[in-house]
């Protein structure tokens, strides 16, 4: 009964610390990302009207990446406080100490890992795909949405000059003039009373639809211009320099499509997603032996070493992913060996601290 009460206390302490650490890390990372988005918007690389949407999408991705680190730091901070205040001595006297600490910790870590796995396998790929589509569409529209009323603006590497007397809600235009330069010196001039943006539901292509205007085509100086009056005329907004690649990035593919795919990059991406829930469990396993500190060393006695181990762990995962993508190591080995190293390190530390194993003294 008493042991169960203590275990619930430890679980609650770790959970509260986890929420605090996660909130701080999210604010730091999202603030840095916001600065980058604002810089890209100021440089004309990104439309300002999608910054909040991109920030929300990046918040979901950062949440997945930061949960394992937050749990790891939360366990270290809680254990550091308990050792500093000599509470661990009292807990050990009540039967909760050593490897018994894993029960309250894994009561939190296991559900967290299951939720992390669901988000990493399904939510994050959907988020990546939506962000990819959002940026591609916004960049296609930038020639229109970035135009200031009453000013001529050049686009499409100098092949298009655009002018609008008035822009309503960033998508509806009034008094439009467009100059298009073709290959071989040919040119086209378009004028229209109005225009708006539309998306083809079949292909997803974005179009500027002009209404009630004229189109003049021909070669300057040749005297063979042709004039066409139209009620509605569409121009595809897909500048060559902003065109989306034929193959979407690997991180936007659904996890089911990666399973059994022949490309090494697919195996690497799938294993990276599975590393998110595995990271929760392996770091929780590692945190207990690392969190054992001398009360005289203070609450943050081994925190610096623990952070260095985490940095090495994440860098090795990224390196193993790159090696798997390039077929430098077999996909069957992939990223699993990195998790294995952390488990072996945890077991070694536990055996040294609680299993009675000690390094042999040198013989005289």
Secondary structure by P-SEA (a helix, b strand, c coil): caaaaaaaaaaaaaaaaaaaaaaaaaaaaaaaaaaaaaaaaaaccccccaaaaaaaaaaaaaaaaaaaaaaaaaaaaaaaaaaaaaaaaaaaaaccccccaaaaaaaaaaaaaaaaaaaaacaaaaaaaaaaaaaaaaaaacccccccccbbbbcccccbbbbbccccccccccbbbbbbbbccccbbbbbccccbbbbcccccccccccccbbbbbccccccbbbbbbbcbbbbbcccccccccccccccccccccccccccaaaaaaaaaaaaaaaaaaaaaaaaaaaaccccccccccaaaaaaaaaaaaaaaaaaaaaaaaaccccccccaaaaaaaaaaaaaaaaaacccccccccccc
